[in-house]
């Protein structure tokens, strides 16, 4: 069984169609990346899977369960999302304890104290952070909280929308190592959106290259590492990334 199945997926914002006929299968336990230029439809696909972009047609399935267009609590238990900006995704007036406890309350789950303490430990945060507010944490610490919140319901699938791009380079490595460890320990499936191809090489097994709302190529990460992408646009994307990395160095 696949963790995520997308068939003939079209997604629109009003009268504007932004994703066209996407077909994609992500296996259980796999880490899969969507890459491409800004506006290519990557994050929109994550939002549709998470139930945040309701204007879509086609089929979306998570762990064999077809997603409805409305609130789908069963899918939410199995599939959660980590957003790009931990400042924006955490309520500034709620403590970390409140942020982590909220999913448990919504889904009627008990053992709140034990679950919160265990998840803070899992993401590498000391218990002293539990009753702090987001502004009292660094960017990396806030993103650890966001990851912890996504894992509170013990989902098997995480949707990761540029989870390190808002962080300093040194902190990015910490979060990527955390995500790699959590995937191994908890048997997670990742669908990652990123502009950063080195992140794909480090964290993922396969990738799909998107352009103008369509998938133009699906490749293994070894093809990426060895510069063996096939489509012209994929090669342009790889060359642009390598050029940017040389310039930064």
C-alpha positions in Angstrom: 0.0 0.0 0.0 1.2 3.5 -0.8 1.3 6.2 1.8 0.1 8.8 -0.7 -1.7 8.3 -4.0 -2.6 11.3 -6.3 -4.5 10.5 -9.5 -5.4 13.1 -12.1 -5.2 15.9 -9.5 -6.2 19.4 -10.6 -6.2 22.2 -8.1 -7.5 25.7 -8.6 -7.6 29.0 -6.7 -10.8 30.6 -7.9 -10.8 30.6 -11.7 -7.1 29.9 -11.9 -5.9 26.3 -12.2 -2.5 25.9 -10.7 -2.0 22.1 -10.7 -2.7 20.1 -13.8 -3.3 16.3 -14.0 -0.7 15.3 -11.3 -0.3 11.5 -10.8 2.0 10.5 -8.0 2.5 7.5 -5.7 4.7 7.7 -2.5 5.4 4.4 -0.9 5.1 3.8 2.8 8.3 4.7 4.6 9.6 6.7 1.6 10.9 10.3 1.7 9.8 12.0 -1.5 10.5 15.6 -2.6 8.7 18.0 -4.9 11.1 20.5 -6.4 10.7 23.3 -8.9 10.6 27.0 -9.2 8.3 29.2 -7.1 4.7 29.0 -8.3 5.1 25.6 -9.8 2.4 24.1 -7.6 4.5 22.2 -5.0 3.1 23.7 -1.8 -0.4 23.7 -3.3 -0.3 19.9 -3.6 0.7 19.6 0.1 -2.2 21.9 1.1 -4.7 19.9 -0.9 -3.5 16.7 0.8 -3.7 18.4 4.2 -7.2 19.7 3.5 -6.2 23.3 3.2 -6.9 23.8 -0.6 -10.4 22.4 -1.0 -10.9 23.3 -4.7 -9.5 20.2 -6.4 -10.7 17.4 -8.6 -9.2 13.9 -9.1 -8.3 11.5 -6.3 -6.2 11.9 -3.1 -5.6 8.9 -0.9 -3.6 8.7 2.3 -2.6 5.2 3.4 -5.4 3.7 1.3 -8.1 6.1 2.5 -9.6 8.5 0.0 -9.6 12.1 1.2 -12.8 14.0 1.2 -13.0 17.7 0.3 -14.1 18.8 3.8 -12.6 18.3 7.3 -11.4 14.7 7.4 -10.4 13.7 10.9 -9.4 10.2 10.0 -6.9 11.5 7.4 -5.7 14.1 9.9 -4.8 11.4 12.4 -2.6 9.8 9.8 -1.2 12.8 8.0 0.1 16.1 9.4 1.9 19.1 8.0 4.9 21.2 9.1 5.0 24.7 7.7 7.8 26.8 6.4 7.7 29.6 9.0 7.5 28.5 12.7 6.8 32.1 13.6 3.6 32.0 11.6 2.5 28.5 12.4 2.6 28.8 16.2 0.1 31.0 18.1 2.2 33.8 19.7 -0.1 33.9 22.8 -0.2 30.2 23.5 2.5 28.3 25.4 4.3 25.4 23.9 2.3 23.1 26.2 -1.0 24.5 24.8 0.2 24.1 21.2 1.2 20.5 21.7 -2.0 19.7 23.7 -4.5 21.1 21.3 -4.4 18.2 18.8 -4.9 15.8 21.6 -8.0 17.8 22.8 -9.5 18.0 19.3 -9.2 14.2 18.8 -10.2 13.3 22.4 -6.9 11.7 23.3 -5.8 11.3 26.9 -2.5 11.1 28.8 -1.7 14.7 27.8 1.2 15.3 30.2 2.9 12.1 29.3 2.5 12.6 25.5 3.7 16.2 25.7 6.7 15.4 27.7 7.6 12.4 25.5 7.3 14.5 22.3 9.4 17.3 23.6 12.1 14.7 24.4 11.7 13.2 20.9 12.5 16.5 19.2 15.4 17.3 21.5 13.8 20.0 23.7 14.2 20.1 27.5 11.0 20.1 29.6 11.8 23.7 30.7 10.5 24.8 27.3 7.1 23.4 27.9 5.5 26.5 29.4 7.3 29.1 27.4 5.9 31.2 24.6 7.1 31.0 21.0 8.9 34.4 21.2 11.1 33.0 24.0 12.5 30.3 21.6 15.0 30.5 18.8 13.9 29.8 15.2 15.3 26.3 15.4 13.6 25.6 18.7 10.3 26.9 17.3 10.6 24.5 14.3 11.3 21.6 16.7 8.0 22.5 18.4 6.2 22.6 15.1 7.5 19.2 14.3 6.5 17.9 17.7 3.0 19.3 17.3 2.7 17.5 13.9 3.7 14.3 15.6 1.4 14.5 18.6 -1.3 12.4 17.0 1.3 9.7 16.0 0.7 10.1 12.2 2.5 8.0 9.7 2.8 10.7 7.0 4.4 14.2 7.3 4.0 16.9 4.8 7.0 19.2 5.0 6.7 22.6 3.3 10.2 24.0 3.1 10.8 23.2 6.8 14.3 24.7 7.0 14.3 27.6 4.6 13.4 30.2 7.3 16.3 29.1 9.5 20.0 30.0 9.7 22.2 27.6 7.8 23.7 26.1 11.0 20.3 25.4 12.4 19.1 23.9 9.1 21.5 21.0 9.5 20.2 20.3 13.1 16.5 20.2 11.9 17.4 18.0 8.9 19.3 15.6 11.1 16.3 15.6 13.5 13.9 14.8 10.6 16.1 12.0 9.4 16.2 10.5 12.9 12.5 10.7 13.5 11.8 9.1 10.1 14.0 6.1 11.1 12.7 5.8 14.6 9.0 6.3 13.9 8.7 4.7 10.5 7.5 7.9 8.9 6.7 8.8 5.3 7.8 12.3 4.1 6.5 14.4 1.3 8.8 17.4 1.2 8.6 20.6 -0.7 11.9 22.4 -1.2 14.0 24.6 -3.5 17.2 23.2 -2.0 18.5 20.2 -4.0 21.2 19.4 -1.4 18.4 18.9 1.1 16.8 16.5 -1.3 20.1 14.6 -1.6 20.4 14.3 2.2 16.8 13.5 3.2 15.0 11.9 0.2 14.8 8.7 -1.8 13.1 10.1 -4.9 12.0 13.4 -6.3 9.5 14.9 -8.8 10.4 18.0 -10.7 7.5 20.4 -11.2 7.0 23.2 -13.7 3.8 25.3 -14.3 1.7 22.9 -12.2 2.8 19.7 -13.9 5.3 17.0 -13.1 8.0 16.9 -15.8 10.2 14.2 -14.3 10.4 11.7 -11.5 13.9 10.5 -10.6 15.8 8.6 -7.9 18.0 10.7 -5.6 21.1 8.8 -7.1 20.2 10.4 -10.5 20.2 13.8 -8.8 23.5 13.2 -7.0 25.2 12.1 -10.3 23.7 14.8 -12.5 21.7 12.2 -14.5 18.3 14.0 -14.6 16.8 13.6 -18.1 14.5 16.5 -18.9 15.9 19.8 -20.0 14.1 21.8 -17.3 15.4 19.4 -14.6 18.9 19.9 -15.9 18.5 23.7 -15.8 17.2 23.5 -12.3 20.2 21.4 -11.2 22.6 23.7 -13.0 21.1 26.8 -11.4 21.4 25.3 -7.9 25.0 24.3 -8.4 25.8 27.8 -9.7 24.1 29.3 -6.6 26.1 27.0 -4.3 29.4 28.0 -6.0 28.5 31.7 -5.7 27.7 31.3 -2.0 30.9 29.4 -1.4 
